[in-house]
């Protein structure tokens, strides 16, 4: 496996910046960049011309990750040449949030099941139920095939996000790439680093990923009381105070939920994924040091689960825009923690998202997360 990265600092001119693609002839290109790179078809068209036979997927971000640091207002291309693995990109339009499960199922149906080892999934980051999307895709995959990836972002605005795939650049498509073959080695890590802030409250009314009531009171009113002065900046300030999901016995299972939107009239909160109607929600907060420790824990998990120590590997990091807001100028430190743990033979790529997709320390199944550092560690067997 050969990995090359290209750092685009401006949208135009593109042709000269993409010249290396023709010589390298990659099998897969991951594209993570600022909104400006996706709002016109220029980048998608230029990539197709430069690498016509390549699987290409990507999305807009709240910050791009490469090497051991975080960039803003740029675009990182990660080019992968496989020795033994095939990559197939698929896409489908998503009509609205209620179409999330069906859209995921359509993607799954488009991926041939034979020899499928793993799937990288990128969804739009607003007007979507991320957990339903993952469930829909999983329902059409062979047993044991893991899903990882994340939702697109728009620098914390929660207005319009973009993906890039076979249909080009789009604000209403979800994309995925299937990885095929027995030589591809994949492991995953996911961890938060958040602490409880107030008591667990019973979910007394919800519908999918829309929360209407906690302990019989309007959810928005309860949430605003906890946020205090931060309430005036909702929904963006909600990134600083995610919910931890607890089951009916008030036991944690490593799933967090971020707020995507609020409805003042209904008194509701729209979360990034499904809510357990029989469960509890607990408000969380954190500090920079705890989040950095959480990123390191995610790397340790990925390392522990990798089949063998690779000579050359790629780590795809998808972390949450909320973590970026909390850490501020120290944001590079969580990427550095992962890079140090995985070693100098690992290339780092990724982005800051509106939602992350991976397994958890509690579950082997793929889930939508919020406010976590998730890692997909990828290598190929040489023999």
C-alpha positions as CSV (number, residue, x, y, z in Angstrom):
1,X,0.0,0.0,0.0
2,X,1.3,3.4,-1.0
3,X,-0.1,6.6,0.5
4,X,0.5,10.2,-0.9
5,X,-1.1,13.4,0.4
6,X,-1.7,16.6,-1.5
7,X,-2.5,19.8,0.4
8,X,-4.7,22.2,-1.7
9,X,-4.6,25.8,-0.2
10,X,-6.9,27.4,-2.8
11,X,-9.7,26.3,-5.1
12,X,-8.1,27.6,-8.3
13,X,-6.0,26.9,-10.2
14,X,-6.4,23.2,-9.7
15,X,-4.8,21.5,-12.7
16,X,-1.2,22.1,-11.7
17,X,-1.9,21.1,-8.1
18,X,-3.4,17.8,-9.4
19,X,-0.7,16.9,-11.9
20,X,0.8,14.1,-9.6
21,X,-2.5,12.2,-9.8
22,X,-2.0,11.1,-13.4
23,X,1.4,9.6,-12.7
24,X,0.4,8.0,-9.3
25,X,-2.9,6.5,-10.7
26,X,-4.4,5.9,-7.2
27,X,-7.1,3.4,-6.5
28,X,-8.8,5.5,-3.9
29,X,-8.8,9.3,-3.1
30,X,-10.2,10.7,0.2
31,X,-11.1,14.4,-0.1
32,X,-11.6,16.4,3.1
33,X,-11.9,20.2,2.7
34,X,-13.5,23.5,3.5
35,X,-16.9,24.4,2.0
36,X,-15.3,26.5,-0.8
37,X,-13.8,23.4,-2.4
38,X,-17.3,21.8,-2.8
39,X,-19.6,24.7,-3.6
40,X,-18.6,24.6,-7.3
41,X,-18.1,21.5,-9.4
42,X,-14.5,22.5,-10.2
43,X,-12.7,20.2,-7.8
44,X,-14.9,17.1,-8.6
45,X,-14.5,17.6,-12.3
46,X,-10.7,18.1,-12.1
47,X,-10.3,15.0,-10.0
48,X,-12.3,12.9,-12.5
49,X,-10.2,14.2,-15.3
50,X,-6.9,13.5,-13.5
51,X,-7.9,10.1,-12.1
52,X,-10.8,8.7,-14.2
53,X,-10.5,5.1,-13.0
54,X,-10.2,6.0,-9.3
55,X,-12.8,5.6,-6.5
56,X,-13.2,9.1,-5.0
57,X,-15.2,10.1,-1.9
58,X,-15.0,13.1,0.4
59,X,-16.9,15.8,2.3
60,X,-16.8,19.3,3.7
61,X,-15.4,19.8,7.1
62,X,-15.0,21.9,10.2
63,X,-11.2,21.4,9.9
64,X,-8.9,19.1,8.0
65,X,-6.5,16.6,9.6
66,X,-3.2,15.6,8.1
67,X,0.3,14.5,9.4
68,X,-0.1,15.5,13.0
69,X,-2.0,18.8,12.9
70,X,-5.3,20.5,12.0
71,X,-5.8,22.8,9.1
72,X,-8.6,25.2,8.2
73,X,-9.9,26.6,4.9
74,X,-7.9,24.1,2.9
75,X,-8.4,20.7,1.3
76,X,-6.4,17.5,1.9
77,X,-6.3,14.8,-0.7
78,X,-5.1,11.4,0.5
79,X,-4.2,9.1,-2.5
80,X,-4.0,5.4,-1.8
81,X,-2.5,2.8,-4.1
82,X,-3.5,-0.7,-3.0
83,X,-1.5,-3.9,-3.8
84,X,-4.2,-6.4,-3.2
85,X,-7.4,-4.5,-2.5
86,X,-10.2,-3.1,-4.7
87,X,-12.2,0.0,-3.9
88,X,-15.7,0.8,-5.2
89,X,-17.5,4.1,-4.7
90,X,-21.3,4.4,-4.6
91,X,-23.7,7.2,-4.0
92,X,-27.4,8.0,-3.6
93,X,-29.5,11.1,-3.1
94,X,-31.2,11.6,0.3
95,X,-34.5,13.3,0.1
96,X,-34.9,14.4,3.8
97,X,-34.2,13.2,7.3
98,X,-37.0,10.6,7.1
99,X,-35.2,9.0,4.1
100,X,-32.1,8.3,6.1
101,X,-32.6,4.5,6.7
102,X,-33.8,3.9,3.1
103,X,-30.8,5.9,1.7
104,X,-28.4,3.8,3.7
105,X,-30.1,0.7,2.4
106,X,-29.8,1.9,-1.2
107,X,-26.0,2.3,-0.7
108,X,-25.8,-1.2,0.8
109,X,-27.6,-2.6,-2.2
110,X,-25.2,-0.9,-4.6
111,X,-22.2,-2.6,-3.0
112,X,-21.4,-6.1,-4.2
113,X,-21.3,-8.4,-1.2
114,X,-18.6,-10.9,-2.3
115,X,-15.2,-10.3,-0.6
116,X,-16.4,-7.1,1.0
117,X,-14.3,-6.4,4.0
118,X,-15.2,-2.9,5.2
119,X,-17.1,0.3,4.2
120,X,-16.2,3.9,4.6
121,X,-19.4,6.0,4.8
122,X,-19.7,9.8,4.4
123,X,-23.1,11.5,4.9
124,X,-24.3,15.1,4.7
125,X,-24.2,16.7,8.1
126,X,-27.6,18.4,8.4
127,X,-31.2,17.2,7.8
128,X,-30.1,13.6,8.4
129,X,-30.6,10.9,11.0
130,X,-27.1,9.5,11.2
131,X,-27.9,6.4,13.2
132,X,-30.8,5.4,10.8
133,X,-28.4,5.9,7.9
134,X,-25.9,3.5,9.4
135,X,-28.6,1.0,10.3
136,X,-30.0,1.1,6.7
137,X,-26.5,0.5,5.2
138,X,-25.8,-2.3,7.7
139,X,-29.0,-4.1,6.9
140,X,-27.7,-4.8,3.4
141,X,-24.2,-5.8,4.2
142,X,-22.8,-9.3,4.9
143,X,-22.5,-10.1,8.5
144,X,-19.3,-8.9,10.1
145,X,-18.6,-6.1,7.6
146,X,-17.8,-3.0,9.6
147,X,-18.8,0.6,8.7
148,X,-16.8,3.7,9.7
149,X,-16.6,7.3,8.6
150,X,-18.7,10.3,9.5
151,X,-21.0,13.1,8.6
152,X,-19.9,16.2,6.7
153,X,-19.6,19.6,8.5
154,X,-19.7,23.3,7.6
155,X,-17.4,24.8,10.3
156,X,-20.1,24.6,13.0
157,X,-22.8,26.5,11.1
158,X,-25.2,23.5,10.7
159,X,-26.7,25.0,7.6
160,X,-25.4,23.3,4.5
161,X,-22.8,20.5,4.0
162,X,-21.4,18.8,1.0
163,X,-20.2,15.3,-0.1
164,X,-18.2,14.3,-3.1
165,X,-18.5,11.0,-4.9
166,X,-19.6,9.4,-8.2
167,X,-22.3,12.1,-8.6
168,X,-19.8,14.9,-8.1
169,X,-20.1,17.5,-5.4
170,X,-23.5,17.6,-3.8
171,X,-25.4,18.9,-0.8
172,X,-28.0,16.1,-0.9
173,X,-26.0,12.9,-1.6
174,X,-24.4,10.3,0.7
175,X,-21.4,8.4,-0.5
176,X,-19.5,5.3,0.5
177,X,-16.6,3.2,-0.7
178,X,-16.5,-0.6,-0.3
179,X,-13.1,-2.2,0.3
180,X,-12.7,-5.7,-1.2
181,X,-10.2,-8.5,-0.6
182,X,-8.7,-10.7,2.1
183,X,-5.5,-8.7,2.4
184,X,-7.0,-5.4,3.7
185,X,-6.6,-5.1,7.5
186,X,-8.9,-2.8,9.4
187,X,-9.2,-1.9,13.1
188,X,-11.2,0.8,14.9
189,X,-11.0,2.9,17.9
190,X,-13.5,5.4,19.4
191,X,-13.6,7.4,22.7
192,X,-14.9,10.6,24.1
193,X,-13.5,12.0,27.3
194,X,-16.6,13.7,28.5
195,X,-18.0,13.9,32.1
196,X,-21.5,14.1,33.5
197,X,-23.0,17.6,34.2
198,X,-26.2,17.2,36.2
199,X,-28.5,14.2,36.8
200,X,-29.7,11.7,34.3
201,X,-33.1,12.6,33.0
202,X,-35.8,10.2,31.7
203,X,-36.8,10.5,28.0
204,X,-40.6,10.8,28.2
205,X,-41.3,11.8,24.6
206,X,-39.2,11.4,21.4
207,X,-39.7,10.5,17.8
208,X,-36.6,9.0,16.1
209,X,-33.9,11.6,16.7
210,X,-36.3,14.4,17.8
211,X,-36.4,14.9,21.6
212,X,-39.6,16.5,22.9
213,X,-39.7,15.9,26.6
214,X,-37.3,15.0,29.5
215,X,-38.9,14.1,32.9
216,X,-42.2,15.3,31.4
217,X,-41.0,18.8,30.7
218,X,-40.2,20.4,27.3
219,X,-36.7,19.3,26.4
220,X,-35.6,22.6,25.1
221,X,-36.6,24.3,28.3
222,X,-34.7,21.8,30.4
223,X,-31.6,22.1,28.2
224,X,-31.6,25.9,28.3
225,X,-31.7,25.9,32.1
226,X,-28.5,24.0,32.2
227,X,-26.8,26.1,29.5
228,X,-27.5,29.4,31.2
229,X,-25.8,32.2,29.1
230,X,-24.8,29.7,26.5
231,X,-28.5,29.2,25.6
232,X,-28.6,32.3,23.5
233,X,-26.2,30.8,21.0
234,X,-28.1,27.6,20.4
235,X,-27.9,25.4,18.4
236,X,-24.1,25.9,17.9
237,X,-23.4,26.2,21.7
238,X,-24.9,22.8,22.1
239,X,-21.6,21.4,20.7
240,X,-20.1,22.2,24.1
241,X,-22.7,20.2,26.0
242,X,-23.6,16.9,24.4
243,X,-25.9,14.2,25.8
244,X,-24.7,10.8,26.9
245,X,-27.3,8.1,26.1
246,X,-28.1,5.7,29.0
247,X,-30.3,2.7,28.8
248,X,-33.4,2.0,30.9
249,X,-31.2,1.0,33.8
250,X,-29.3,4.2,33.6
251,X,-26.2,2.4,32.4
252,X,-23.8,4.1,29.9
253,X,-22.9,2.4,26.6
254,X,-20.5,4.9,25.1
255,X,-22.9,6.8,22.8
256,X,-23.2,10.6,22.7
257,X,-25.6,12.8,20.9
258,X,-25.1,16.3,19.6
259,X,-27.8,18.9,18.9
260,X,-28.3,19.7,15.2
261,X,-31.3,22.0,15.5
262,X,-33.9,23.4,18.0
263,X,-37.6,24.2,17.6
264,X,-38.7,27.0,19.9
265,X,-42.4,26.5,19.2
266,X,-42.3,22.7,19.8
267,X,-39.7,23.0,22.6
268,X,-37.8,20.2,20.9
269,X,-34.2,19.3,20.2
270,X,-33.1,17.5,17.0
271,X,-30.2,15.3,17.7
272,X,-27.7,13.8,15.2
273,X,-29.1,10.2,15.7
274,X,-31.9,8.1,17.2
275,X,-32.8,8.4,20.9
276,X,-33.7,5.4,23.1
277,X,-37.4,6.1,24.0
278,X,-37.0,4.0,27.1
279,X,-33.7,5.5,28.1
280,X,-32.2,8.4,29.9
281,X,-30.0,11.4,28.8
282,X,-27.3,12.9,30.8
283,X,-25.7,16.3,30.0
284,X,-21.9,16.2,29.5
285,X,-19.0,18.7,29.5
286,X,-15.3,18.3,29.3
287,X,-11.8,19.9,29.3
288,X,-9.0,19.9,26.8
289,X,-6.8,17.5,28.7
290,X,-9.6,14.9,29.1
291,X,-10.4,15.1,25.4
292,X,-6.8,14.6,24.5
293,X,-6.6,11.6,26.8
294,X,-9.8,10.3,25.1
295,X,-8.1,10.6,21.6
296,X,-5.1,8.6,22.9
297,X,-7.5,5.9,24.3
298,X,-9.1,5.6,20.9
299,X,-5.7,5.1,19.3
300,X,-4.8,2.5,21.9
301,X,-8.0,0.6,21.1
302,X,-7.3,0.7,17.3
303,X,-3.8,-0.5,18.0
304,X,-4.9,-3.3,20.3
305,X,-7.4,-4.6,17.7
306,X,-5.2,-4.5,14.6
307,X,-4.3,-7.9,13.3
308,X,-0.6,-7.2,13.0
309,X,1.8,-4.3,13.3
310,X,2.0,-2.8,9.8
311,X,5.0,-1.5,8.0
312,X,2.8,1.1,6.2
313,X,-0.6,2.2,7.3
314,X,-3.3,4.9,7.1
315,X,-5.3,6.2,10.0
316,X,-8.5,8.0,9.1
317,X,-9.4,10.2,12.0
318,X,-12.9,11.6,12.3
319,X,-13.4,13.9,15.3
320,X,-16.2,16.1,16.3
321,X,-16.5,19.9,15.7
322,X,-17.6,20.2,19.4
323,X,-14.2,18.9,20.5
324,X,-12.5,21.4,18.3
325,X,-14.5,24.2,20.0
326,X,-13.6,23.1,23.5
327,X,-9.9,22.6,22.7
328,X,-9.4,25.8,20.8
329,X,-5.7,26.6,20.1
330,X,-4.7,23.2,21.6
331,X,-6.7,21.2,19.0
332,X,-3.5,19.9,17.3
333,X,-2.7,18.0,20.5
334,X,-5.4,15.4,20.1
335,X,-4.1,14.6,16.6
336,X,-0.5,14.5,17.9
337,X,-1.6,12.1,20.6
338,X,-3.0,9.7,18.0
339,X,0.0,10.1,15.7
340,X,2.5,9.4,18.5
341,X,0.6,6.3,19.5
342,X,0.3,4.8,16.0
343,X,3.9,5.5,15.1
344,X,5.9,7.1,12.3
345,X,4.9,4.5,9.7
346,X,1.2,5.6,9.9
347,X,-0.1,8.4,7.6
348,X,-2.7,10.5,9.3
349,X,-5.8,11.9,7.4
350,X,-9.3,13.0,8.4
351,X,-11.5,15.8,9.4
352,X,-13.7,17.5,12.0
353,X,-17.4,16.4,11.6
354,X,-21.0,16.7,12.6
355,X,-21.0,13.0,13.6
356,X,-18.6,10.1,13.7
357,X,-19.2,6.5,12.7
358,X,-17.4,3.5,14.3
359,X,-17.7,0.8,16.8
360,X,-17.5,1.5,20.6
361,X,-15.8,0.0,23.5
362,X,-19.2,-1.5,24.5
363,X,-20.4,-2.6,21.1
364,X,-18.7,-4.3,18.1
365,X,-21.5,-3.0,15.8
366,X,-21.0,0.2,13.9
367,X,-22.7,3.2,15.5
368,X,-23.2,6.9,15.0
369,X,-21.3,8.9,17.6
370,X,-21.0,12.5,18.5
371,X,-18.2,14.3,20.4
372,X,-15.8,11.4,20.0
373,X,-12.5,10.8,18.3
374,X,-12.9,7.8,16.0
375,X,-10.1,6.0,14.1
376,X,-10.1,3.7,11.2
377,X,-6.6,2.1,11.0
378,X,-6.0,0.5,7.6
379,X,-3.1,-1.6,6.2
380,X,-2.5,-4.4,3.8
381,X,-0.9,-7.8,4.4
382,X,2.2,-8.2,2.3
383,X,2.0,-12.0,2.0
